[in-house]
Amino acid sequence: MNEINSNLYDLDMERSILSAILFEQDNLGEIYDIIDAKDFYLKGHADIFLAMQSCLNSDDPVDIAFVKKHLGAKFDEEVFNSVLTTNSILDIKKYATELKEFSIKRALVKVANQIPSKVNENKPGRDMVDEISSEIYSLVDGVGSGVIKNAKEIVTDLIEELNKQKLAKDHDVVGLDTGFRELNERTKGFKDGDLVIIAARPGMGKTTFVLNLVQKVLDQNLGVVFFSLEMPATQLMLRLLSAKTSINLQNLMTSDMDNDEIERLSNACDMMSQKKLFVYDSGNATIHQVRTQMRKLKSAHPEIKLCVIDYIGLMTNSSAYSDRHLQIAEISRGLKLLARELNLPVVALSQLNRSLESGANKRPMLSDLRESGAIEQDADTILFVYRNEVYLEQEENEKIQKAKLEGKEYTPKFNRNKVEESAEIIIGKNRNGPTGTIELVFQSIYTRFVEKTHNHPAEMVTFEG
């Protein structure tokens, strides 16, 4: 290696990055978009990084034993031990960015060294300039750098999309079918690359609503990845089965069913076991963990067409930001970039500010989104779930309690329908379409929202393949 190039690599830095990943495997997701194996100067380090990526793609732990296993014949004990004895680092992104700088500069030197031989080739000078320029710009044209398309390419892509729409069963749905006719009409379906926020106060049914959307996607034999940070996977499945079979959720949970219900449940379980549903229910996740898991699953299962996060307020953040508003902003932006990268809609649930309930009109607005205005900015579509009966019941209960304290009697003027009640999906933001309110029916005992024209439980008993 000549003297000039000796300043364009740092083996200690390379070892520190690899050591940090072995110490905490989530660090690999942190730098996934920044560096690749080819950015390491030492081949042995590049081999270790490739083995780490192989572990991740194989769903193996990124630890000493499995990295050695994936290295196979490329295992070099001296190189590997030098990594193990190197101290870990805290800011791995900063180190990875610097490593990338070294890699780009080395590549520039390589291109520069090739110029004399290219000049001696029997080619027009302009062609040589174009060829060298292409090589130089390709050095930074990697993941996340964006792609410039000319008008011809854009028109070709547009024609392809229009042809897909023409062949579609429902011409009004360009994106993913939500399962709700009027929502499809307003949004044209959830489109690839879109970030969709579903927000509500607790108890309004936002998880139920998103599970209804998930079931519709599964019924189309498409895949769904569900990051459940609040509810175990088994509880999610119970809710899906209750909505699918029209069996009371409480009866399902206590196994209190007649023979007909048991048969319906058995059929639904057989059907659901064949669906491409993947649930991550560890209770916490960073944007980097979500990104890493989604890349792995999407690569292994191209049929995955939807990612759901329940909910964004429970996501943790590994950045240096101490302000929760800034953390949420980074998470929100990360989810939008993930949707664009994997070319599918990401649906994230969100809470609303408690101050909403102090007003006379409790229907939510964009300003009620909790913790960060960045959510409103990043989202392509924002839906609010609202059920007025919940508040009417609260008001009645408050009046009853007040009357008791005063030694008076109070006759309730409102009795809540526990089987069916009116519900609203308020479209607060729709980047490429109208906003407004969609009226639905909420069936709490079956944990589902249905169209107003399809509000009889018997009509929902379906077992599509």
C-alpha positions as CSV (number, residue, x, y, z in Angstrom):
1,M,0.0,0.0,0.0
2,N,1.6,3.4,-1.0
3,E,1.9,6.3,1.4
4,I,-1.0,8.4,0.1
5,N,-3.5,5.5,0.6
6,S,-2.2,4.7,4.1
7,N,-4.1,7.8,5.2
8,L,-7.4,6.5,3.7
9,Y,-8.2,3.7,6.1
10,D,-8.3,3.1,9.8
11,L,-8.1,-0.5,11.0
12,D,-8.9,0.5,14.6
13,M,-12.1,2.1,13.4
14,E,-13.1,-0.9,11.5
15,R,-12.4,-3.2,14.5
16,S,-14.4,-0.9,16.7
17,I,-17.5,-1.0,14.5
18,L,-17.4,-4.8,14.3
19,S,-16.9,-5.0,18.1
20,A,-19.9,-2.7,18.7
21,I,-22.1,-5.0,16.6
22,L,-21.0,-8.1,18.5
23,F,-21.6,-6.2,21.7
24,E,-25.1,-5.1,20.7
25,Q,-26.6,-6.6,17.5
26,D,-29.1,-3.8,17.1
27,N,-26.1,-1.6,16.1
28,L,-26.1,-3.4,12.7
29,G,-29.5,-2.0,12.0
30,E,-28.3,1.5,13.0
31,I,-25.7,1.5,10.2
32,Y,-27.5,-0.6,7.6
33,D,-28.0,2.3,5.3
34,I,-24.5,3.8,5.8
35,I,-21.9,1.2,5.0
36,D,-21.5,-2.2,3.3
37,A,-18.8,-4.9,3.4
38,K,-16.9,-3.3,0.5
39,D,-16.3,-0.2,2.6
40,F,-13.9,-2.1,4.9
41,Y,-10.3,-1.9,3.9
42,L,-9.1,-5.2,5.4
43,K,-10.6,-8.2,3.7
44,G,-10.9,-10.1,6.9
45,H,-13.0,-7.3,8.4
46,A,-15.2,-7.3,5.3
47,D,-15.7,-11.0,5.6
48,I,-16.8,-10.6,9.3
49,F,-19.3,-7.9,8.3
50,L,-20.7,-10.1,5.5
51,A,-21.1,-12.9,8.1
52,M,-23.0,-10.5,10.4
53,Q,-25.4,-9.6,7.6
54,S,-25.8,-13.3,6.8
55,C,-26.7,-14.0,10.5
56,L,-29.3,-11.2,10.3
57,N,-30.8,-12.5,7.1
58,S,-30.9,-16.1,8.5
59,D,-32.6,-14.9,11.7
60,D,-29.6,-16.0,13.7
61,P,-28.2,-14.0,16.6
62,V,-25.4,-11.7,15.6
63,D,-23.0,-13.1,18.2
64,I,-19.6,-14.7,18.3
65,A,-20.7,-18.3,17.8
66,F,-23.0,-17.6,14.9
67,V,-20.7,-15.2,13.2
68,K,-18.0,-17.8,13.3
69,K,-20.5,-20.3,11.8
70,H,-21.4,-18.0,8.9
71,L,-17.7,-17.2,8.3
72,G,-17.0,-20.9,7.6
73,A,-13.7,-21.4,5.8
74,K,-13.2,-17.6,5.8
75,F,-12.7,-17.6,9.6
76,D,-9.4,-16.0,10.5
77,E,-8.7,-16.5,14.2
78,E,-6.1,-13.7,14.4
79,V,-8.4,-11.1,12.7
80,F,-11.4,-12.2,14.7
81,N,-9.6,-12.1,18.1
82,S,-8.3,-8.6,17.3
83,V,-12.0,-7.5,16.9
84,L,-13.0,-9.2,20.2
85,T,-10.3,-7.4,22.1
86,T,-11.2,-4.0,20.7
87,N,-13.3,-1.7,22.9
88,S,-16.9,-1.1,21.8
89,I,-18.1,2.4,20.8
90,L,-21.2,4.5,21.6
91,D,-21.8,6.5,18.5
92,I,-21.6,3.8,15.9
93,K,-23.3,6.0,13.2
94,K,-20.5,8.6,13.5
95,Y,-17.8,5.9,13.0
96,A,-19.7,4.3,10.1
97,T,-20.0,7.7,8.4
98,E,-16.3,8.2,8.7
99,L,-15.6,4.7,7.4
100,K,-17.7,5.5,4.4
101,E,-15.7,8.7,3.8
102,F,-12.5,6.6,3.7
103,S,-14.0,4.2,1.3
104,I,-15.2,6.9,-1.1
105,K,-11.8,8.6,-1.1
106,R,-10.0,5.3,-1.8
107,A,-12.3,4.7,-4.7
108,L,-11.6,8.2,-6.0
109,V,-7.8,7.5,-5.9
110,K,-8.5,4.2,-7.8
111,V,-10.4,6.1,-10.5
112,A,-7.7,8.8,-10.7
113,N,-5.0,6.1,-11.2
114,Q,-7.0,4.7,-14.1
115,I,-7.3,8.1,-15.9
116,P,-3.8,7.9,-17.6
117,S,-4.6,4.5,-19.2
118,K,-8.1,5.6,-20.2
119,V,-6.6,8.7,-22.0
120,N,-4.4,6.4,-24.1
121,E,-7.5,4.5,-25.3
122,N,-8.7,5.1,-28.8
123,K,-11.9,6.9,-27.7
124,P,-13.3,10.4,-28.1
125,G,-12.4,12.7,-25.3
126,R,-16.0,13.4,-24.4
127,D,-16.8,9.7,-24.1
128,M,-13.8,9.4,-21.7
129,V,-15.1,12.3,-19.6
130,D,-18.6,10.8,-19.5
131,E,-17.2,7.3,-18.5
132,I,-15.0,8.7,-15.7
133,S,-17.8,11.0,-14.5
134,S,-20.2,8.0,-14.3
135,E,-17.7,6.1,-12.2
136,I,-17.2,9.0,-9.8
137,Y,-20.9,9.7,-9.3
138,S,-21.6,6.0,-8.8
139,L,-19.4,6.2,-5.7
140,V,-22.1,8.1,-3.8
141,D,-25.2,6.8,-5.7
142,G,-26.0,4.2,-3.0
143,V,-28.8,3.4,-0.7
144,G,-30.7,6.5,0.4
145,S,-29.1,8.8,-2.1
146,G,-32.1,8.9,-4.4
147,V,-32.6,8.3,-8.1
148,I,-33.1,10.9,-10.7
149,K,-35.7,9.8,-13.3
150,N,-36.2,11.6,-16.7
151,A,-39.6,12.4,-18.2
152,K,-39.6,9.2,-20.4
153,E,-39.0,7.0,-17.4
154,I,-41.7,8.7,-15.3
155,V,-44.2,8.4,-18.1
156,T,-43.4,4.7,-18.5
157,D,-43.9,4.1,-14.8
158,L,-47.2,6.0,-14.9
159,I,-48.5,4.0,-17.9
160,E,-47.6,0.8,-16.0
161,E,-49.5,2.0,-12.9
162,L,-52.6,2.9,-15.1
163,N,-52.5,-0.5,-16.7
164,K,-52.4,-2.1,-13.3
165,Q,-55.4,0.0,-12.2
166,K,-57.3,-1.0,-15.4
167,L,-56.8,-4.6,-14.7
168,A,-57.8,-4.3,-11.0
169,K,-61.1,-5.7,-9.9
170,D,-62.1,-2.4,-8.3
171,H,-61.0,0.5,-10.5
172,D,-61.4,3.0,-7.6
173,V,-58.7,1.3,-5.6
174,V,-55.2,2.2,-6.7
175,G,-53.4,1.1,-3.5
176,L,-54.1,-1.5,-0.9
177,D,-57.8,-2.3,-0.4
178,T,-58.8,-1.2,3.1
179,G,-62.0,-3.3,3.1
180,F,-64.2,-0.3,3.7
181,R,-65.9,1.0,0.5
182,E,-66.2,4.7,1.4
183,L,-62.6,4.8,2.8
184,N,-61.5,3.3,-0.5
185,E,-63.4,6.0,-2.4
186,R,-61.8,8.8,-0.4
187,T,-58.2,7.5,-0.3
188,K,-58.1,5.2,-3.4
189,G,-56.6,2.6,-1.0
190,F,-53.4,2.8,1.0
191,K,-50.6,3.4,-1.5
192,D,-47.1,2.0,-1.6
193,G,-44.7,4.3,0.1
194,D,-47.4,6.0,2.2
195,L,-47.3,6.6,6.0
196,V,-50.8,6.2,7.4
197,I,-51.5,7.4,10.9
198,I,-54.6,6.1,12.8
199,A,-55.1,8.1,16.0
200,A,-57.7,8.1,18.8
201,R,-58.1,8.5,22.5
202,P,-57.9,5.2,24.5
203,G,-60.9,3.0,24.3
204,M,-62.1,4.3,20.9
205,G,-61.0,1.1,19.1
206,K,-58.0,2.1,17.0
207,T,-56.4,-1.4,17.4
208,T,-59.7,-3.0,16.5
209,F,-60.0,-0.9,13.4
210,V,-56.4,-1.6,12.2
211,L,-57.0,-5.4,12.8
212,N,-60.1,-5.2,10.6
213,L,-57.8,-3.6,7.9
214,V,-55.2,-6.4,8.5
215,Q,-57.9,-9.1,8.1
216,K,-58.9,-7.6,4.7
217,V,-55.3,-7.7,3.5
218,L,-54.9,-11.3,4.7
219,D,-58.1,-12.3,2.9
220,Q,-56.4,-11.1,-0.3
221,N,-53.6,-13.6,0.4
222,L,-51.1,-10.8,0.9
223,G,-48.7,-10.6,3.8
224,V,-48.8,-8.3,6.9
225,V,-46.1,-7.6,9.5
226,F,-47.6,-6.4,12.8
227,F,-45.4,-4.8,15.5
228,S,-47.6,-5.1,18.6
229,L,-45.9,-3.2,21.4
230,E,-49.0,-3.2,23.7
231,M,-50.7,-6.6,23.2
232,P,-49.4,-10.2,23.0
233,A,-49.7,-12.0,19.6
234,T,-52.3,-14.5,21.1
235,Q,-54.6,-11.6,22.0
236,L,-54.4,-10.1,18.6
237,M,-55.3,-13.5,17.1
238,L,-58.3,-13.8,19.4
239,R,-59.6,-10.5,18.2
240,L,-59.1,-11.4,14.6
241,L,-60.9,-14.7,15.1
242,S,-63.8,-13.1,16.9
243,A,-64.3,-10.6,14.1
244,K,-63.9,-13.4,11.5
245,T,-66.3,-15.9,13.1
246,S,-68.9,-13.6,14.8
247,I,-68.2,-15.4,18.1
248,N,-68.4,-13.2,21.1
249,L,-64.8,-12.3,22.2
250,Q,-65.5,-13.0,25.8
251,N,-66.9,-16.5,24.9
252,L,-63.7,-17.1,22.9
253,M,-61.5,-16.1,25.7
254,T,-63.3,-18.4,28.2
255,S,-63.9,-21.3,25.6
256,D,-67.6,-20.9,26.3
257,M,-68.9,-22.0,22.9
258,D,-71.6,-24.3,21.4
259,N,-70.8,-27.0,18.8
260,D,-71.6,-24.7,15.9
261,E,-69.2,-22.0,17.2
262,I,-66.5,-24.6,17.8
263,E,-66.8,-25.7,14.2
264,R,-66.6,-22.1,12.9
265,L,-63.6,-21.4,15.1
266,S,-61.8,-24.6,13.9
267,N,-62.4,-23.6,10.3
268,A,-61.2,-20.1,10.9
269,C,-58.1,-21.3,12.7
270,D,-57.2,-23.6,9.8
271,M,-57.6,-20.7,7.4
272,M,-55.7,-18.2,9.5
273,S,-52.8,-20.6,10.0
274,Q,-52.2,-20.5,6.3
275,K,-52.0,-16.7,6.2
276,K,-48.8,-14.7,5.9
277,L,-49.1,-12.8,9.2
278,F,-46.0,-12.0,11.2
279,V,-46.3,-10.5,14.7
280,Y,-43.5,-8.9,16.7
281,D,-44.7,-8.6,20.3
282,S,-41.6,-7.9,22.4
283,G,-43.2,-4.9,24.0
284,N,-40.7,-2.4,22.8
285,A,-38.9,-1.6,19.5
286,T,-36.7,1.1,18.1
287,I,-37.0,2.4,14.5
288,H,-33.8,0.5,13.7
289,Q,-35.2,-2.8,14.9
290,V,-38.4,-2.2,12.9
291,R,-36.3,-1.4,9.9
292,T,-34.1,-4.5,10.3
293,Q,-37.0,-6.9,10.8
294,M,-38.9,-5.5,7.9
295,R,-36.0,-5.8,5.5
296,K,-35.5,-9.4,6.5
297,L,-39.1,-10.4,6.3
298,K,-39.8,-8.4,3.0
299,S,-36.7,-10.1,1.4
300,A,-37.9,-13.6,2.5
301,H,-41.6,-12.9,1.7
302,P,-42.2,-10.5,-1.2
303,E,-45.9,-11.0,-0.7
304,I,-45.8,-8.7,2.4
305,K,-47.7,-5.6,1.5
306,L,-48.4,-3.9,4.8
307,C,-46.6,-3.0,8.0
308,V,-48.4,-2.0,11.1
309,I,-47.0,-0.3,14.3
310,D,-49.2,-0.4,17.4
311,Y,-48.4,2.1,18.6
312,I,-45.9,4.9,17.8
313,G,-45.9,6.3,21.3
314,L,-44.5,3.0,22.7
315,M,-41.5,3.0,20.3
316,T,-38.2,3.7,22.0
317,N,-35.4,5.7,20.5
318,S,-31.7,5.2,20.7
319,S,-30.7,8.7,19.6
320,A,-29.1,11.4,21.7
321,Y,-32.4,13.4,21.9
322,S,-33.8,13.7,25.4
323,D,-36.8,15.7,24.2
324,R,-39.6,13.3,23.4
325,H,-41.0,15.6,20.7
326,L,-37.7,15.2,18.8
327,Q,-37.6,11.5,19.4
328,I,-41.1,11.1,18.0
329,A,-40.1,13.3,15.0
330,E,-37.2,11.0,14.3
331,I,-39.3,7.9,14.6
332,S,-42.0,9.4,12.4
333,R,-39.5,10.3,9.7
334,G,-37.9,6.9,10.0
335,L,-41.3,5.2,9.4
336,K,-41.9,7.3,6.3
337,L,-38.5,6.5,4.9
338,L,-39.1,2.8,5.6
339,A,-42.4,3.0,3.6
340,R,-40.6,4.5,0.7
341,E,-37.7,2.1,0.8
342,L,-39.8,-1.1,0.9
343,N,-42.5,0.4,-1.3
344,L,-45.5,-0.5,0.9
345,P,-47.8,1.4,3.2
346,V,-46.8,1.7,6.8
347,V,-49.7,2.1,9.2
348,A,-48.8,3.5,12.6
349,L,-51.3,4.0,15.5
350,S,-51.0,7.1,17.7
351,Q,-52.5,8.5,20.8
352,L,-54.3,11.9,21.0
353,N,-53.7,14.6,23.6
354,R,-55.8,14.3,26.8
355,S,-56.8,17.9,26.5
356,L,-59.1,16.9,23.7
357,E,-61.6,15.6,26.3
358,S,-61.9,18.9,28.1
359,G,-63.7,20.6,25.1
360,A,-67.3,20.6,24.3
361,N,-66.7,19.0,20.9
362,K,-64.6,15.9,21.4
363,R,-64.2,15.1,17.7
364,P,-60.4,15.1,17.1
365,M,-58.5,17.4,14.9
366,L,-54.9,17.4,13.6
367,S,-53.8,19.7,16.4
368,D,-54.8,16.9,18.9
369,L,-52.0,14.6,17.8
370,R,-49.8,13.8,20.8
371,E,-46.1,14.7,21.2
372,S,-45.1,15.9,17.7
373,G,-46.2,18.0,14.8
374,A,-43.8,16.0,12.7
375,I,-46.3,13.2,12.6
376,E,-48.8,15.5,10.8
377,Q,-46.0,16.6,8.4
378,D,-44.7,13.1,7.6
379,A,-48.0,11.3,7.2
380,D,-49.7,11.0,3.9
381,T,-53.0,10.0,5.5
382,I,-54.3,10.6,9.0
383,L,-57.5,8.9,10.2
384,F,-59.2,9.5,13.6
385,V,-61.4,6.9,15.2
386,Y,-64.3,8.4,17.1
387,R,-67.3,6.9,19.0
388,N,-69.6,9.5,20.5
389,E,-71.4,6.9,22.7
390,V,-68.2,6.4,24.8
391,Y,-68.4,10.0,25.9
392,L,-72.2,10.0,26.4
393,E,-71.8,7.0,28.7
394,Q,-69.0,8.8,30.6
395,E,-71.3,11.9,31.1
396,E,-74.1,9.7,32.4
397,N,-71.8,7.9,34.8
398,E,-70.5,11.3,36.1
399,K,-74.1,12.5,36.7
400,I,-75.0,9.3,38.5
401,Q,-71.9,9.7,40.8
402,K,-72.7,13.3,41.4
403,A,-76.3,12.5,42.4
404,K,-75.1,9.8,44.8
405,L,-72.8,12.3,46.5
406,E,-75.6,14.7,46.9
407,G,-78.0,12.0,48.2
408,K,-80.2,12.3,45.2
409,E,-81.5,9.9,42.6
410,Y,-80.8,10.2,38.9
411,T,-82.5,8.3,36.1
412,P,-80.1,7.8,33.1
413,K,-81.3,9.3,29.9
414,F,-78.8,7.4,27.8
415,N,-78.3,3.6,27.7
416,R,-75.4,2.5,25.6
417,N,-75.9,-0.2,23.1
418,K,-73.2,-2.8,23.9
419,V,-73.9,-4.8,20.7
420,E,-73.8,-2.1,18.0
421,E,-73.2,1.6,18.1
422,S,-72.4,4.3,15.6
423,A,-68.8,5.1,14.9
424,E,-66.9,7.6,12.8
425,I,-63.6,7.5,10.9
426,I,-62.6,11.1,10.4
427,I,-60.1,11.7,7.6
428,G,-58.0,14.6,9.0
429,K,-55.4,14.5,6.3
430,N,-55.4,13.0,2.8
431,R,-52.5,14.1,0.7
432,N,-54.0,13.3,-2.6
433,G,-57.7,13.2,-1.9
434,P,-60.7,14.7,0.1
435,T,-61.0,14.8,3.9
436,G,-64.3,14.2,5.8
437,T,-66.1,11.7,7.9
438,I,-67.1,8.1,7.2
439,E,-69.9,6.6,9.2
440,L,-69.5,3.0,10.4
441,V,-71.0,0.6,12.9
442,F,-68.9,-0.7,15.8
443,Q,-69.7,-4.2,17.1
444,S,-67.9,-4.4,20.3
445,I,-68.7,-8.0,21.2
446,Y,-67.1,-9.1,17.9
447,T,-64.3,-6.5,17.9
448,R,-65.0,-5.1,14.5
449,F,-66.1,-2.1,12.5
450,V,-68.5,-2.7,9.6
451,E,-70.2,-0.7,6.9
452,K,-73.6,0.7,7.8
453,T,-75.2,-1.4,5.1
454,H,-73.6,-4.6,6.5
455,N,-74.4,-4.3,10.2
456,H,-75.9,-7.7,10.9
457,P,-73.5,-10.2,12.5
458,A,-74.6,-13.1,10.3
459,E,-73.4,-11.2,7.3
460,M,-69.9,-11.2,8.6
461,V,-69.4,-15.0,8.9
462,T,-67.0,-15.6,6.0
463,F,-64.2,-18.0,5.5
464,E,-62.4,-16.8,2.4
465,G,-59.4,-18.8,1.4
